[in-house]
């Protein structure tokens, strides 16, 4: 049913150290891609959390050290209520990383759903717990406000069966839900909307989107649909990331547990929190920090160079694999924090993909303009900011029929 013209949709993207939010006009049709306002609390659980929003510069905040996420969510809700100016919140939408085998379409939140999604925490321990905390808190404090869960696995739900299977005995693998689900689906879904607008029919051909952030994955798209992706059963798979290993020989895990005597908990912490760019470099999980150390003398510079070289190598290798699946490449798109803002990563990746006929325009790449490739490149290379919040808000609008 149509909602009052003053109704709002609030999108929450809750992570381990930050909560982002965006507020949209629920009755607008089509829904504008730029929110009415947005913001985030970051540094949650750390020594110096801060909060910023549209029109308000980021500033330090104090959060309850025993319950920092609850305090951060409370702060966001207070700010939203202060800015409502008589308007009503018609729905709250949550990005949920894992929907398992049961949930892939946007779904109304209730206590039963929260309980089922809690069982999936081991599949995405860095992400899954935090939207569930927000759902539970809102269900307790504002039961009258509808909530919607949107799943990052949803865009990959129709992957070809061969791309979903794991090479395990069926009775312990497929039959028990162990399969390749794929992630960053809201980001890739946004690309399926915006890329044809920007690049026309080229985007409907053989496209690889590189979602490079603190978490990272690639998606091969044909006809704007996912046909292969690098993350699989969990958000540990595929590319090397800021603190996560990406794909790793399972024999190495067995060795760590059997010979080095690491416990299951210690191995999990190692794979999720101490590896990737941070682990290899010993310096930082952030490429922009590491690139400043490449010329340092001694071990510091060497480790920074090794970390960035491995990071780029893994991206290039996985793009090559997806190009093989697609049978060629028409469009390569970089998105998310690293992909959108780190021109030196894009340059190194494209340099090593020159065999595909990729050639960057150095000035365009440095300026972060939408098309980065030169006129003689056989593959168009682009950068496109992602907009997961808009996708989630659109799903809520359709599910709850807010638009008039």
Beta strands, then each sheet from edge to edge (+ up, - down):
strand 1: 7-14
strand 2: 18-25
strand 3: 37-42
strand 4: 50-53
strand 5: 56-60
strand 6: 88-96
strand 7: 107-108
strand 8: 146-151
strand 9: 206-212
strand 10: 216-222
strand 11: 225-229
strand 12: 331-335
strand 13: 380-383
sheet 1: 5+ 4- 3+ 2- 1+ 6+ 8+ 7-
sheet 2: 11+ 10- 9+ 12+ 13+
end
